[in-house]
Amino acid sequence: MLFMPGNKPALIAKIPRFAPDVAVVDLEDAVALPEKEAARRIAAAAIDALDPSETSTILVRVNPVDSAWFSDDLAIAAGCAAAGIVVPKLSTVQQLRRVHDALARLSWSSAVIVGGIETVLGVADARSLLAGGLSAGYFGAEDYIADIGGRRSPEGAEVLYARSQVCLAAHLAGVPAIDQAVVELGDDERFRTDARLGAGIGYQGKLCIHPRQVELAHETFTPSPEEVAHARLVLTAGEAGVALVDGQMVDDVHVRMAHTVLARAGEACV
């Protein structure tokens, strides 16, 4: 999920080149307060100028529900070619209800809704929020730490509980979970390490705040040819009642994991 500033049409035009699975045109953090009004029009025009046949799913990140910009952001998103919205700092079921009510008034029932779980209250109530009609959810570590008054570290132990909580809640709700951003833009190995940890927790994708991170995310979250080959062997062994594959026991849990690997690789399996 690649975020692009809503007031930078030249960057938005390059989304097809960067090839993220989802691109988010950001009206929140990426746009300074004096530019909020103009950014809406710029973003909508830039989205409408994209060729749908060459473009990823496009969403608009609106400003928080309780902000002065939310309603107008939502209206501009509904009026352009975006497939839906990203709602940041989603903290209460009441806020989520306001989102659904506003979309109903705009007759935008098909909108994709991704919720940003990035406040202390949002993390605490993640299960109710992610089960409330969202299409997906992401964990925002930087805002969470700012809200709780903590300090970020390279190891990330300070957000491990919250990061895991959001992923668990998304799994129980049956929606995709998108992992935290890595803000050290020049450190590819830091991104890979953090993405591997997120994938290990159970996340299906990664927030990307620079185009160079998109390829790294694909590299980490797409199963390797070796993983796919092993998953096929496990399924074959499971069907045949074989107990071992490459010295590893095969039982129902391994068969389920193999199905997950193949699904993420885009392979259908029965």
Disulfide bonds with the S-S distance in Angstrom:
none
